[in-house]
Structure formats: C-alpha cells, structure tokens
Amino acid sequence: MHENHELMRLYIENLSGPGHKVSDKQVRYHCSIVVAFARFMAKRDVDLVDATSKQVSDYLLNRSSMGMSYMGLGRHLTCLSGFYSFLVEKKLIKRTPARRECMPNFLNNCDGRKVISIKYPDLYKGSRLRLSFNLEEIIEEIE
C-alpha cells in the first residue's frame, strides 16, 4: 500500500508541472478524490493499481448512498479517470478501470423512454426539461 503514496506524488507533479494550467485548488480537489478512493480500496485490501471497473462502480454507488449527486459522481469518475489515464500513460497499468460504464444507472433505457414519451404542455419542449419535473409527478403519470 505504500506505493500509493508514490503514485500520488507522481500524479501531483504531473498535474502541477510545467505546461499544465491546473490551479492548486484543482490539484487538491483531484487528489482528495483519489485519496478517498484509495481509502475505499484500502478497506478491501486492494492497491490502486489493482483496481477493477467493478470496484470503481462500487465506490460510486457507495458515494451515491451517502447522498452524493449524480453530477458529483461524474466529477469523481472524471478525476479517477484522469488519475488512471496518467497511470496508463506511465505504463504502470494497461487499461483504466475508471470508465463511463462505471457510472450507476438510476434510470434504465425503458424508464427513460417512458419519461420522454409523457405528454407535457407545449411550453415544455425537449426531453431535458421533462426530466427536471418532480419525479413523483412523473411516476404517477407512468403508473
């Protein structure tokens, strides 16, 4: 597990090195997410370099159960993806485990089609606005 500290040091140097326009605040934010994931993995006795997509997905589900928003989960996945892309670039791992498929699906495709197919007044055009309605109202209409 001590290798995780060295990986973090290299990642910080990469983020804050010459040619990168990343503020100190952004570096701290990215690192705090990687550290949180490292702690999650340490509880499972797994090094960061041995992480799987399933474990990244489990981490995101854990964060979701603690009340993190979907956008927050996306930021966490983006930071982890950046970290693992760095490890791939340095040839420390072959493939990043932090991929888009790791994001929890809260609505499956069938549910999504039902939401989009609901008839709304002409004032509300487009599926993005439809999803912003109160979820309880949508569920009542579907049932």
N, C-alpha and C positions, 0 to 999 in steps of 0.2 A: 504493500500500500504506500510505502514511502516514495515510490516512483511517481505517484500522483502529484506530489509537490513539485517535482522536477518538470513534469508536463505542464503544470500551471505556470511555472516560471517562464518556460519557453513560450507559452501562449501569450502571456502578458508582454513579453519582449516583442513578440510578433505584432500584437495589437498596437503597441505604443512606439514601435520602431520608426525609423525614418521612412518617409513616403506614405505613411498611414495618417489619415485625418480622423483619428478617433480621440475624443476627449478623455481626460482622466475619469470623468464621471461615467462615461460609457464603458471604459475598461473595467471599472469597479463593478458596474452592473452585470456585464458579461461574466466576469469572474465569480460574482456572487451566485449566479445561476449554476455555473459549472461546479462550484463548491457544494451547493445544495444537492446537485445530482450525485456528486462524489460521496456525500454523506449517506444519501439514499442507497447507493451501491455498497458502501462500507457495511451497512447493516445486513446486507446479503452476502458479505464477504467476497465481493467481486471488484476487481480493479477496473478503472475507467477504460483501459484499452481492451478489456474483455466484454464490454457491454454489448447487449444484443438489442435489436429493434423492439422486441417484446419488453425488455426492461425499461427502455425509454418510454414506451407506451404505458407501462405500469406506473412509472414516475409521473407522467402527465395525468393519468387517472387519479393518482394519489393527490396531486395538487388540485385537481378539479373537486375531489371530495372535501377538500379543505376550503372550498369556496372561491377558487381562482376562476376568473372569467375565461371565456374561450379565447379572447384576444390575448390575455396574459399567458395562456397555454401556448399560443402561437409565438409569442416573444420568447418563451422558454425554449421551444423547439428550434427557433431560429438561432438562438445563442448556442445551444448544444450542437446544432448543425455546423455552425462556424467553427466551434472547437474541434469537432471530429473531422471537418474538412481540412483543418490545419494538420491534424494527425495523419490524414491520408497523404497530404502534400509532403510531409516529412517522412513518408513511408514507414510510419510506426504502426499503422493498421492498413488493411487492404480496402475496406469499404466502410463508409459512415453508417452507424446504426441509427442515427437521428435523421429519419426521412419523413416526408409528408404523410406516409401511411401510418405513422405513429400517433397522429392526432386522433383523439377519441371521436367517434361518430355519434353525435347525440340525436340526429335525425337520420334514419336510413333513407334510401332513394325513394321508396314507396311513400313514406311520410312526407318527404319533400314535395313530391308530385301532388299529394293531397292538399298541401298548404297552397301551392301555386295555383291549383285549379279552383280554389274557392272564389266565388263571385263577390267582388267588392264594388262600392260605388265608383263611378268614373273618375272621381277625384284621386283615387289611389291607383296609379298605373305602375306596373313593373313589380317583379317578384321581390326585389329587395325591400320595398316599402311594405309589402304584405307581411314579410317576416317580422317587421317591427311592431306589429299589433300585439296586444296582450295575448299570451299563449293560451290562457284559459278560454278566451273567446274562440280562438282557432280550434281548439279541441272540441268545444261544444258544437261548432259547425260541422266538424268532420263526423262526429257521432250522430 
